[in-house]
Amino acid sequence: MAMQANEIEALIKSALPDATVAIEDLAGDGDHYAATVVSETFRGISRVKQHQIVYAALRGRMGGELHALALQTSAPE
């Protein structure tokens, strides 16, 4: 079963309440998304750690309900 973009956004925002989240459905199939996440939490930590935080927020749905997620993460400028 595919995930909706608003579900992905809600999961990320529950873990990172200050985040600005933009979700794009890349294929129109509910399985392939791109997400841009901007949060102060990311300041001073590696890109790998930033992505790990986002994946943890998805609570194990990657590879199941959510097939692919292209991530761009950053701290606010």
N, C-alpha and C positions, 0 to 999 in steps of 0.2 A: 504494500500500500504506500502510495506517494505522500509526501508532506506538502503542506501549503506554505507559501512564503511567509505568511503571518505567523505560522507556528514556529518557524525557524527564528524569526525576529523576536518573538515572545520568549523563547528559550534563552537566546543570547542576552536580551535585556533583563531577564530575571537574574542572570549571573553577573551582568555588568550594567547596573541601573543607569549609569551616566552615559552609556554608549549611544552614539549615533549609528544606526544600522540601516543599510540599504541592501535589499535583496533583489536579484534579477533571475528570473527563470530563463535559463539559456536555451533550452530546447522545447519549451512549452509542454513538457511531459511530467512536471512535478518531481523529477528525479535529478536533474542537473541544474544547479544553481551557482551563482556568483554572489558573494557577500562582501561588502565593504563595512568594516567595523572600526570606529574611531572611539577610543576610550582613554581617559587619563591613566587607567590601570596599566596601560602598555608602556608608559613613559619609563625609559631606562632599561627595558628588558629586551631580550633578543626576539627577532621575528619568529623563531621556532617556538619560544615560550609563549608568545602572543597567540600563535595558532593553537597551541596545546590548550590554552585557556578557553578559546572559542570551542574547540572540539569537546572539551569537558562539559561545557555548557549545554551541548546537544545531547547529553546523557545517553550515550551509546547508540544513538540513531544512525550515525554514519555507517555506511555499508549495509544497512538494512532498509529502513524507511527512506533514508536519504542516500542516494547512490553516489553523488559527486557534489562537492562544494569547493569552488575556487575562492580562495580567501585573499583579501587585501586588508591588512590591519595597520593601525598607526595610532600614535598619541595625537591629541589636538595640536595644531600649530599655534 
